[in-house]
Amino acid sequence: MYPFFYAFTGSLAASWAWHQPQPAAFLILGAVLLLPCRWAFLAGALLWTAVCWLDEAPPEKVPETLTGYVSGVPKEYSFLLDTETGRFRIISDVEPEPGAYCTIEGAESTEAEPQAPYGYNQAAADRRDGVSGAVFTSAADCSGGGRGVNAFRAFRLNALEALGGSRPEAWVKALIYGSRESIDAEELNRYQQFGVIHLLAVSGMHVGLLTGMFWFILLRIGFTKQTAALAAVMFLPVYIILAGEAPSVIRAGSMAAAAALIYLFAGRKFDGMDLLGAAGIGMLCFEPFLVTSVGFQLSFLTSAVLLLSRPFFKEKGPLKTLILVSVTAQAGALPVYLYHFYEIPLLSAAANLLFVPAVGLVLLPFSAVSALLPPAGPVLFPVMEAVLHSLTIWLDLLERIPGTMWTIGFPGLLAPVSAAAVVFVFQTFQRQKIRVLSLVLLFIILTAGMIRPWDNNLYIHFLDVGQGDAVFIEDRESGKNYLVDTGGRVRYGGDEPELDDTYCHRNTAPFLKGRGAAVLHGVIITHDHVDHYGSLRCLSRLVRIDALYIPEAPAGAFLSEMTAEMAGEGTAVYPVDKDMQAGLLQLLPPDRLFENVNNQSILTLIQHKGKRVLLTGDIEEEAEAALVEAGRIPEVDVLKAAHHGSSSSSTKGFLDAALPEAVVISAGRDNRYGHPDEEVLRRFFERGITVYRTDESGTLTLQLDEQLEFQGYSRKPAMYEQFLQ
């Protein structure tokens, strides 16, 4: 029964064991004992392991000059370049056309991405994409003409862009060409929150409609059914490349092509589950680490669930079928949402009730016609705009219902176990005797995984946000969450500087949600520098912020605008002009105005179970001396070094007043400022202070208890006993 599908699940189990060997070993053993096609399962596991072993290769040395063709759609400030020696990720302000020929001069990029649990892993993404190395460009020339289908894709995108109509045009690009770059980031985030973003991925529905249109046109111009079907099969690989080669379109296209060829030449049908398994095995043989892709997991899991539940859709009315399909697809997607986004969109089924027919009956067909016949765009775009406006109103109505998202935190074993349980439930649902038992099993698994063990500890997380500051305080006993600074950076590329939300989306927000924090009860912005507040507005759109504490000193344009917008949305804003309490945090502002903005930093004192932690913002020597002279610096156990370990801070007098046992330095790896300064490190060493650094250890977590327990993310925290040797 479904040998190819079980071989595919075996390859998935092997890939998980590659990343999580200890818990995976028990599940694989159980699967081998229980599965009806255990030999197919084992064969798939061995095949993936062999392919992965053969795929292992020493890293390529990055040459000084690279020449090659742009692969896929360039992202903001980076693109992939296929060369004779391998594929490289190019970091550059140049935005070439897809398929363009480029000559790149530069050096291998050594600046590491921030490292935090639950966040984006650039190394894993590079491995999945087959990237040999990253290059930071000193010069780039991408004026060379493109080639092949990539060049055709660039031409089609440019033709659509010339038609105008922002939102419909962006949807055409997403639905037909698999490119979401033109859709507003806030709109995409909203679609993700309501669980409808999967409709923007090119999937079986898209491939089926376009192939059907192509087949129908061929019939109308005189092709026989067999010849038209064969031509449609030949069209599919071209469209897979046109659509950006996303996992969902490769899966749908290869399944459709295989089914058509088997029917044409063998005269029989092939089971959909085995087609799904064969497509998955084929994709993993070419890209073994594609299994880590969110799109791959969503596409295959939801497809498996929908295929298994086909008998329940028969002889149902249109409305009932639509509801069943929507609920079933969401059940399949649930484990993936839990594992990657740490939350469940509770109103996803309601949102899909309008989105599925709107996309299937209007937006997708109109987009296909606009892509094939660009002159039809101006006629069809107003209708698409009206439909999109109606969908926006629907989401606005759903958004008024409180608690639309349930943030549960990182699920651990719950995600793969629930994925297997979902498939098992739908596979056995046709058997009346065990139907109730399978549903009870799934409910127990999900409930057990979502219940957190009782924990009354206080955790302080020093987040790795590059060259910036962000400290997340998690009080499990009271259930309160606080954030001191948000990290952030600004980019200067256009007419005006703009905030860069990359770290927010890739690191800070995922970390908060991975810890189960849907609400921040207080956010403290220490002072008006972008590396301390730049991600504030982004975070306010992703998690609820109850209170915002800002310096009394006049703020710049960015911070003033953010503060006004958040106040208008209901966040309580408190200027800190005197010592005050924010939950368990004691806020200590400067007692006078300083000309240097760094010295206006608000200090934060945390006291718990007899231990003290002091966060110092970016104060420098002048402010430190004033605080010590006024007797406002208590003895503490842990000190966050001011100004990223700069030579202008952490003076001898300040350290002698605070007497910390440990110091945490938040700085970007290989940053251009030289933080932390060697003289400052020497001061810590001479006083026997243990030093922890985010540039070396990634995000650092301190469990504040009778004893100080630090845990680093990327490697063991650095101890500086041998600093001078």
C-alpha positions in Angstrom: 0.0 0.0 0.0 1.6 3.2 -1.2 5.2 1.9 -1.5 6.6 5.1 -3.1 4.9 7.3 -0.4 6.4 5.2 2.4 9.8 5.3 0.7 9.4 9.1 0.7 8.5 9.2 4.4 11.6 7.1 5.0 13.7 9.7 3.4 12.0 12.4 5.5 12.7 10.4 8.7 16.4 10.0 7.7 16.7 13.7 7.0 15.3 14.5 10.4 17.6 12.0 12.1 20.5 13.9 10.3 19.5 17.0 12.2 18.0 15.6 15.4 19.6 12.2 15.9 18.6 11.3 19.4 14.8 11.7 19.4 14.5 10.7 15.7 16.1 7.3 16.3 13.2 6.2 18.5 10.5 7.4 16.1 12.3 5.8 13.1 12.5 2.5 15.0 8.8 2.7 15.9 7.9 3.5 12.3 9.8 0.5 11.0 8.0 -1.8 13.4 4.5 -0.4 12.7 4.4 0.6 9.0 2.8 -1.8 6.6 5.5 -1.0 3.9 8.5 -1.0 6.3 10.9 -2.2 3.6 10.0 0.8 1.4 10.4 3.0 4.4 13.9 1.7 5.0 14.9 1.9 1.3 13.9 5.6 1.2 15.9 6.3 4.4 19.0 4.6 3.0 18.6 6.4 -0.4 18.4 9.8 1.2 21.4 9.0 3.4 23.4 7.8 0.4 22.5 10.9 -1.7 23.4 13.2 1.2 26.7 11.5 1.8 27.6 11.8 -1.9 26.5 15.4 -1.9 29.1 16.3 0.8 31.9 18.2 -0.8 34.7 20.5 0.5 33.8 24.2 0.3 34.9 26.0 -2.9 37.6 28.6 -2.6 36.0 31.9 -3.7 38.0 33.4 -6.6 38.6 37.2 -6.8 36.5 37.5 -10.0 33.3 35.6 -10.7 31.4 35.4 -14.0 28.1 33.6 -14.5 24.3 33.9 -14.8 21.9 35.1 -12.2 19.8 32.2 -10.9 16.2 32.8 -9.9 14.8 36.2 -8.8 17.2 38.5 -7.1 16.4 39.5 -3.5 17.0 42.8 -2.0 20.7 43.4 -1.7 21.6 39.8 -2.7 21.3 37.3 -5.6 22.5 33.9 -6.6 25.1 33.5 -9.3 25.8 30.3 -11.2 29.4 30.0 -12.3 31.6 27.3 -13.7 33.0 26.6 -10.2 29.7 26.5 -8.3 26.9 28.7 -7.1 27.6 31.8 -5.0 25.5 34.2 -3.0 26.4 37.8 -4.1 25.9 40.6 -1.6 25.5 43.8 -3.6 23.3 46.9 -4.1 23.0 45.9 -7.8 19.7 44.4 -8.7 20.2 42.4 -11.9 17.5 40.9 -14.1 16.9 37.2 -13.7 19.2 35.2 -16.0 21.5 38.2 -16.6 25.2 37.6 -17.2 27.4 39.2 -14.4 31.0 39.9 -13.8 31.6 40.2 -10.0 34.7 41.4 -8.2 35.0 41.1 -4.5 36.1 39.1 -1.5 34.6 36.3 0.5 32.1 37.6 3.0 33.2 36.8 6.6 30.6 38.8 8.4 28.3 36.3 10.1 24.6 36.6 10.3 23.2 37.1 13.8 22.7 33.7 15.5 19.6 33.1 17.6 17.4 30.1 18.3 14.1 29.9 16.4 15.3 32.4 13.8 16.5 32.4 10.2 19.5 30.2 9.6 21.5 31.6 6.6 24.0 28.7 6.6 21.1 26.2 6.3 19.5 28.3 3.5 22.8 28.4 1.7 23.2 24.6 2.0 19.7 24.1 0.8 20.3 26.3 -2.3 23.6 24.6 -3.1 25.6 27.8 -2.3 29.4 27.3 -2.2 30.1 30.7 -0.5 29.1 34.3 -0.1 30.9 37.2 -1.8 30.8 40.9 -0.8 31.1 42.9 -4.0 33.6 45.7 -4.7 32.4 46.0 -8.3 29.6 44.4 -10.2 28.7 44.5 -13.9 25.4 42.8 -14.8 24.9 44.4 -18.2 25.3 41.1 -20.1 22.2 39.7 -21.7 20.3 36.8 -20.1 19.9 33.4 -21.4 17.2 30.8 -21.8 14.0 30.7 -19.9 15.3 33.0 -17.2 15.7 35.7 -19.8 12.1 35.0 -21.0 10.9 35.3 -17.4 12.5 38.7 -17.0 10.9 39.9 -20.2 7.5 38.8 -19.1 7.8 40.4 -15.7 8.9 43.7 -17.3 6.0 43.5 -19.7 3.5 43.1 -16.8 5.2 45.9 -14.9 4.6 48.2 -17.8 0.9 47.6 -17.6 0.4 49.4 -14.3 -2.1 48.5 -11.5 0.0 47.8 -8.4 -1.9 45.2 -6.5 -3.3 43.2 -9.4 0.1 43.3 -11.0 1.8 42.0 -7.8 -0.7 39.2 -7.6 -0.1 38.2 -11.2 3.6 37.9 -10.5 2.9 35.8 -7.4 0.3 33.5 -8.8 1.9 32.9 -12.2 5.6 33.5 -11.7 6.0 32.6 -8.1 7.5 36.1 -7.2 6.1 37.8 -4.1 8.6 40.6 -4.0 6.1 43.2 -5.3 3.4 42.4 -2.6 3.6 44.8 0.3 5.5 43.2 3.3 2.6 44.2 5.7 0.1 42.6 3.4 2.2 39.4 3.3 2.5 39.3 7.0 -1.3 39.7 7.3 -1.9 36.8 4.9 0.5 34.6 7.0 -1.3 35.5 10.2 -4.6 34.4 8.8 -3.2 31.2 7.2 -4.0 32.2 3.5 -0.4 32.8 2.3 -0.3 29.3 0.9 -2.6 30.5 -1.9 0.2 32.7 -3.2 2.4 29.7 -3.8 2.2 28.2 -7.2 0.6 24.8 -6.5 -1.4 22.0 -8.1 -4.4 24.3 -8.6 -2.3 26.8 -10.5 -0.5 24.1 -12.6 -3.8 22.3 -13.4 -5.5 25.5 -14.5 -2.6 26.7 -16.7 -2.0 23.3 -18.2 -5.7 22.9 -18.8 -5.9 26.3 -20.6 -2.8 25.3 -22.7 -4.4 22.0 -23.6 -7.8 23.6 -24.5 -6.1 26.1 -26.8 -4.2 23.3 -28.6 -7.5 21.4 -29.1 -9.1 24.5 -30.5 -6.4 25.0 -33.1 -6.7 21.4 -34.4 -4.5 19.2 -32.2 -5.7 15.7 -31.2 -6.3 14.9 -27.6 -3.2 12.7 -27.3 -0.9 15.2 -29.1 -2.3 18.1 -27.1 -1.7 16.2 -23.8 1.8 15.3 -24.8 2.5 19.0 -25.7 1.0 20.0 -22.3 3.5 17.6 -20.6 6.3 19.2 -22.5 5.1 22.7 -21.4 5.3 21.8 -17.7 9.1 21.8 -17.3 9.2 25.2 -19.0 6.5 26.6 -16.7 8.3 25.1 -13.6 11.4 27.2 -14.5 9.2 30.2 -15.3 7.6 30.0 -11.9 10.9 30.2 -10.1 11.3 26.5 -9.4 9.6 26.7 -6.0 9.1 23.3 -4.3 5.3 23.5 -4.6 5.4 24.0 -8.4 8.1 21.3 -8.9 5.9 18.9 -6.9 2.7 19.8 -8.8 4.3 19.9 -12.2 6.2 16.6 -11.9 3.1 14.8 -10.5 1.0 16.1 -13.4 3.6 15.2 -16.0 4.1 11.7 -14.6 0.3 11.0 -14.4 -0.2 12.2 -17.9 2.7 10.1 -19.3 1.6 7.0 -17.5 -2.0 7.4 -18.8 -0.8 8.1 -22.4 1.7 5.3 -22.7 0.5 2.7 -20.2 -3.2 3.3 -20.4 -3.7 3.2 -16.7 -3.9 5.5 -13.7 -1.3 5.7 -11.0 -2.3 6.3 -7.4 -1.9 9.9 -6.3 -0.1 9.1 -3.0 2.5 7.1 -4.9 2.9 9.9 -7.4 3.4 12.3 -4.5 6.0 10.0 -3.0 7.9 9.5 -6.3 7.9 13.3 -6.8 9.3 13.8 -3.3 12.0 11.2 -3.7 13.1 12.6 -7.1 13.3 16.2 -5.7 15.4 15.0 -2.7 17.8 13.1 -4.9 18.6 16.4 -6.7 18.5 18.6 -3.6 18.7 16.5 -0.4 18.4 19.4 2.0 15.3 20.8 0.2 13.5 19.0 3.0 14.2 21.9 5.3 12.2 24.3 3.1 8.9 25.5 4.5 7.4 25.4 1.0 8.5 21.8 0.5 7.0 20.7 3.8 3.7 22.6 3.3 3.3 21.4 -0.2 3.8 17.7 0.5 2.0 17.5 3.8 -1.2 19.3 2.7 -1.2 17.4 -0.6 -0.9 14.1 1.3 -3.8 15.0 3.6 -6.0 16.2 0.7 -5.3 13.0 -1.4 -6.1 10.8 1.6 -9.4 12.6 2.3 -10.7 12.5 -1.3 -13.5 10.0 -0.4 -15.1 12.5 1.9 -15.4 15.2 -0.8 -17.6 13.0 -3.0 -21.3 13.8 -3.4 -21.0 16.9 -1.2 -22.5 20.2 -2.2 -20.2 23.0 -3.4 -20.3 24.9 -0.1 -19.8 21.8 2.0 -16.9 20.7 -0.2 -15.3 24.1 0.0 -15.5 24.0 3.9 -14.1 20.5 4.0 -11.2 21.2 1.7 -10.4 24.4 3.7 -10.4 22.6 7.0 -8.5 19.6 5.7 -5.8 21.7 4.2 -5.4 23.7 7.4 -5.1 20.4 9.4 -2.3 19.4 7.1 -0.5 22.7 7.4 -0.9 22.8 11.2 2.4 21.0 12.1 4.4 23.1 9.7 2.9 26.3 11.1 3.8 25.1 14.6 7.4 24.2 13.7 8.3 27.3 11.7 6.1 30.1 13.0 5.3 28.9 16.6 1.7 29.9 16.4 -1.7 28.7 15.0 -4.0 31.0 12.9 -7.3 30.2 14.7 -9.4 31.9 12.0 -7.6 30.4 9.1 -10.6 28.3 8.0 -12.9 31.3 8.1 -10.4 33.4 6.0 -10.0 30.6 3.5 -13.7 30.4 2.9 -13.6 33.5 0.8 -9.9 33.4 -0.3 -10.0 29.9 -1.9 -13.0 30.6 -4.3 -11.8 34.2 -5.0 -8.3 32.9 -6.0 -9.6 29.8 -7.8 -12.4 31.4 -9.7 -11.2 35.0 -10.3 -7.7 36.0 -9.4 -5.9 32.9 -10.8 -7.7 32.7 -14.1 -7.5 36.4 -14.7 -3.8 36.3 -13.8 -3.2 33.5 -16.3 -5.0 35.4 -19.0 -3.0 38.6 -18.2 0.3 36.6 -18.3 -0.6 35.0 -21.7 -2.2 38.1 -23.2 -0.7 41.2 -21.6 -3.1 43.6 -23.5 -5.9 42.1 -21.5 -4.4 43.3 -18.2 -6.0 46.8 -18.2 -9.4 45.2 -18.7 -9.0 42.5 -16.0 -7.1 44.5 -13.4 -10.1 46.6 -12.2 -12.0 43.4 -11.5 -9.1 41.9 -9.6 -8.7 45.1 -7.6 -12.3 44.9 -6.6 -12.0 41.3 -5.5 -8.8 42.1 -3.5 -10.5 45.0 -1.8 -13.4 42.7 -0.8 -10.9 40.2 0.6 -9.2 43.0 2.6 -12.6 44.0 4.1 -13.1 40.3 5.1 -9.8 40.2 6.9 -10.6 43.6 8.6 -13.8 42.0 10.0 -11.9 38.9 11.2 -9.2 41.1 12.7 -11.8 42.6 15.1 -12.2 39.2 16.7 -9.7 39.0 19.6 -7.2 36.2 19.8 -6.9 35.4 16.1 -3.4 33.9 16.7 -2.5 31.4 19.3 1.3 31.6 20.0 2.5 28.4 21.7 6.3 28.7 21.3 8.7 26.3 19.7 6.9 22.8 19.6 10.0 20.6 19.6 9.0 17.0 19.0 5.3 18.0 18.7 5.7 19.1 15.1 7.0 15.9 13.5 4.9 13.7 15.7 1.7 15.7 14.9 2.6 15.6 11.2 2.8 11.8 11.3 -0.4 11.7 13.4 -2.3 13.9 10.9 -1.4 11.6 8.0 -2.3 8.6 10.1 -5.6 10.0 11.1 -6.6 10.7 7.5 -5.3 7.4 6.3 -7.4 5.4 8.8 -10.4 7.7 8.8 -12.2 5.5 6.3 -12.2 2.7 8.9 -15.2 3.2 11.1 -13.9 1.1 14.0 -10.7 3.2 14.6 -12.0 6.6 13.4 -12.7 7.8 16.9 -9.5 6.3 18.3 -7.4 8.1 15.7 -9.0 11.4 16.4 -8.5 11.0 20.2 -4.8 10.1 19.5 -4.3 13.3 17.5 -6.0 15.4 20.2 -3.8 13.9 23.0 -0.6 14.5 21.0 -1.5 18.1 20.2 -2.7 18.9 23.7 0.3 17.3 25.4 2.7 19.2 23.2 1.0 22.6 23.8 0.9 22.3 27.6 4.0 24.0 29.1 5.5 22.6 32.3 5.2 25.0 35.2 8.3 27.2 35.5 8.9 30.0 38.0 12.3 31.0 36.7 13.4 34.4 35.3 15.2 34.2 32.0 17.2 37.1 30.5 18.1 36.6 26.8 20.8 38.8 25.3 19.8 38.6 21.6 22.3 38.5 18.8 21.1 41.3 16.6 24.4 42.1 15.0 25.9 45.5 16.0 23.0 46.5 18.3 21.3 45.8 21.5 18.1 43.8 22.4 17.5 42.1 25.8 14.4 40.0 26.3 13.3 39.4 29.9 11.0 36.5 30.5 9.4 36.2 33.9 7.7 32.8 33.9 6.3 33.1 37.4 4.2 36.2 36.6 3.8 35.5 32.9 5.2 39.0 32.0 7.6 39.7 29.1 9.8 42.8 28.7 12.2 43.9 26.0 15.0 46.4 26.6 15.9 47.8 23.1 15.0 46.1 19.9 18.1 46.2 17.8 17.9 47.5 14.2 19.8 49.2 11.5 19.3 51.8 8.8 20.1 51.5 5.1 21.2 54.3 2.8 20.5 53.4 -0.8 17.8 55.7 -2.1 16.8 59.3 -1.7 16.1 58.9 2.0 17.5 56.6 4.6 15.2 53.8 5.5 14.9 51.3 8.4 15.9 47.8 7.6 13.6 45.2 9.2 15.7 42.2 8.2 16.9 41.4 11.8 13.3 41.9 13.1 11.8 39.3 10.8 14.7 36.9 10.9 15.8 37.0 14.5 14.0 39.1 17.0 10.4 38.4 16.3 10.9 34.6 15.7 12.8 34.4 19.0 9.9 36.1 20.9 7.4 33.8 19.3 9.6 30.8 19.8 9.5 31.5 23.5 5.8 31.8 23.4 5.7 35.6 23.8 2.6 36.9 22.0 2.6 40.0 24.2 5.3 42.4 25.4 4.1 44.0 28.6 6.8 46.6 28.5 9.4 47.8 25.9 12.1 50.1 27.0 14.0 52.2 24.5 17.2 53.3 26.2 18.2 56.1 23.8 17.7 57.5 20.3 20.0 55.4 18.2 18.8 53.1 15.5 20.8 50.1 16.6 18.7 50.2 19.8 15.2 51.0 18.5 15.2 50.3 14.7 13.0 47.2 14.9 10.4 48.7 17.2 7.8 49.4 14.6 8.2 46.0 13.0 7.8 44.2 16.3 4.7 46.3 17.1 3.0 44.8 14.0 4.0 41.2 15.0 3.4 41.1 18.7 1.2 43.2 21.0 3.1 45.9 23.0 1.2 47.1 26.1 3.6 49.9 27.3 6.5 51.8 25.7 9.1 53.6 27.9 11.2 56.2 26.1 13.9 58.7 27.1 12.8 62.2 28.2 15.3 63.8 25.8 13.8 64.9 22.4 13.7 62.1 19.9 14.7 62.1 16.2 12.3 61.7 13.3 12.2 57.9 13.1 11.6 57.4 16.9 9.1 60.3 17.1 7.1 58.9 14.2 7.1 55.3 15.7 6.0 56.6 19.1 3.1 58.7 17.7 1.9 55.7 15.5 2.0 53.3 18.4 0.3 55.7 20.8 -2.5 56.1 18.2 -2.9 52.3 18.1 -3.4 52.0 21.9 0.1 51.5 23.3 0.7 53.4 26.5 3.8 55.7 26.1 5.7 56.8 29.2 8.6 59.3 29.0 11.1 58.3 31.7 12.1 61.5 33.4 12.7 60.0 36.9 13.4 56.7 38.5 10.3 54.5 38.0 9.2 50.9 38.1 8.1 49.0 34.9 6.9 45.7 36.4 9.9 43.9 37.8 12.3 46.4 36.0 13.6 49.5 37.8 14.3 52.2 35.2 17.1 54.7 36.0 17.3 57.7 33.7 20.1 60.3 33.7 19.6 63.0 36.4 20.6 65.7 33.9 20.7 66.3 30.1 23.9 65.4 28.3 25.0 66.7 24.9 26.1 63.1 23.9 22.9 61.1 23.0 24.6 57.9 24.3 24.8 59.4 27.8 21.0 59.9 27.8 20.6 56.1 28.0 18.1 54.7 30.5 19.6 52.1 32.8 17.6 49.1 33.7 18.1 47.2 37.0 16.6 43.7 37.4 16.4 42.1 40.8 15.3 38.5 41.4 16.0 35.9 44.1 18.8 38.0 45.6 20.6 38.5 42.2 21.0 41.8 40.3 21.5 42.5 36.6 22.2 46.0 35.3 21.6 47.0 31.6 23.5 50.1 30.7 22.5 51.1 27.2 25.3 53.1 25.6 26.4 55.4 28.5 30.0 56.6 28.2 32.6 57.9 30.7 30.8 61.2 31.5 27.5 59.6 32.4 29.2 56.7 34.3 31.1 59.2 36.4 28.0 61.2 37.2 26.1 58.0 38.2 28.9 56.8 40.4 29.3 60.2 42.1 25.5 60.3 42.8 25.7 56.8 44.4 23.1 55.4 41.9 25.1 52.4 40.8 24.5 49.3 43.1 26.7 46.2 43.3 25.4 43.8 40.7 26.0 40.2 39.7 25.8 40.7 36.0 26.5 43.8 34.0 25.8 44.4 30.3 28.8 46.3 29.1 27.9 49.8 27.9 28.2 50.8 24.3 29.1 47.3 23.0 32.4 47.2 24.9 33.6 50.6 23.5 36.8 52.1 24.9 34.7 55.2 26.0 32.7 53.1 28.5 33.2 50.5 31.3 35.6 52.8 33.1 37.6 51.6 36.1 35.5 53.7 38.6 32.3 52.3 37.2 33.4 48.7 37.4 34.7 49.2 40.9 31.3 50.5 41.9 29.3 47.8 40.3 31.6 44.9 41.1 30.0 42.5 38.6 30.8 38.8 38.6 30.0 38.5 34.9 29.8 40.9 32.0 27.8 40.5 28.7 29.0 42.3 25.6 26.5 42.7 22.7 28.3 43.4 19.5 28.3 42.3 15.8 30.9 39.7 14.7 33.8 41.4 12.9 32.1 44.8 13.2 33.9 47.8 11.7 34.1 49.7 15.1 36.4 47.2 16.7 34.0 46.4 19.5 34.8 45.2 22.1 37.9 47.2 22.7 41.0 45.2 24.0 41.6 47.7 26.8 38.1 47.2 28.1 38.5 43.4 28.0 41.8 43.9 29.9 39.9 45.8 32.6 37.4 42.9 33.0 40.2 40.4 33.1 42.2 42.2 35.8 39.1 42.2 38.0 38.4 38.5 37.5 35.2 39.2 35.6 33.8 36.4 33.3 33.0 37.8 29.9 30.3 36.6 27.6 29.9 37.9 24.0 27.1 37.7 21.5 29.6 38.0 18.6 31.2 34.8 19.7 28.3 32.8 21.3 25.3 34.1 19.5 22.2 34.8 21.6 23.0 34.3 25.3 20.4 33.1 27.8 20.9 33.8 31.6 18.7 31.8 34.0 18.6 34.1 37.0 18.5 31.9 40.1 20.6 31.4 43.2 23.3 30.6 40.7 24.1 32.3 37.4 23.6 29.9 34.5 24.6 31.1 31.0 23.9 29.3 27.8 25.2 30.3 24.4 23.6 29.4 21.1 26.4 28.8 18.6 29.2 27.6 20.8 30.5 27.5 24.4 30.6 31.1 25.9 34.1 32.5 25.9 35.9 32.6 29.3 38.7 35.1 29.4 41.1 33.5 32.0 43.7 33.2 29.3 43.0 36.6 27.6 46.5 38.0 28.0 48.4 34.8 27.0 
